[in-house]
Amino acid sequence: MDEINPVQVQKYLSGVAYPCDKQTLIDTAKENGAPPDVIDYLEQNLPDDEEFESAADVSATLS
């Protein structure tokens, strides 16, 4: 994946139960087959101490 955007990331977060934390999002992405660059993107761009209420919340944070 050359350029990662929040819309592309969302397909790997399918099935996540909100609210959730960063680690839950990363674990879900891994379970859904996200490539390493998407996992790295999530690890680098999601804050450690935030709880996410929805997919829109995640997208807004990543934008």
N, C-alpha and C positions, 0 to 999 in steps of 0.2 A: 504494500500500500504506500504510494508515494506521499500523499498528503492526507492526514487524518482530520476528520471534522466530527463534531458531535452527532450528526445524523448517522454517519457510518458506525460510530461507536454504539449507538442505541440498539442496533440489531444484535449485538453481542450481550446486551443486558436484558434480553427477553426473559420474562419469568421471575425477575427479581421482586421480592416483597418489600414495598416501601412502608414506612420509613426504614432506611438502612444506612450503614456507614461505608466508608471507602473500601474496607477489606471485603465486605459483602459484595460490593460491585465488582471488585477485581476477581473474586472467587467465581461469581456468576459468569463473568466474561470468559474466564478460563474454561468453565464447564460447557459453555456454548461455542467453544472452538476458536476463540479470538487468537489471532496471530500475535507473536511476541511484541511487535511494534505497537499494537493496540494496548496490550498489557502495560508496556513501558509508558505509553502516553497517559493512561489512567494513573499509574503510580506517580508520575511527575506532575500531573496537573490537577489532581483532586486533593483538597486539604485533608489532613489527617484527623482533624478535630471537628468535622462538620457532619451533621446528620442530613441526609437527603430525603425530602418528602415525596418526590415524584420524578419521573423521567424528565419533565421540563426543568426541574430544579438542577438535575445533573447537567443537562444541555446548557443551561444558563451559566453554570459554573465553568464549563469547558469552553464557552464562547469567548 
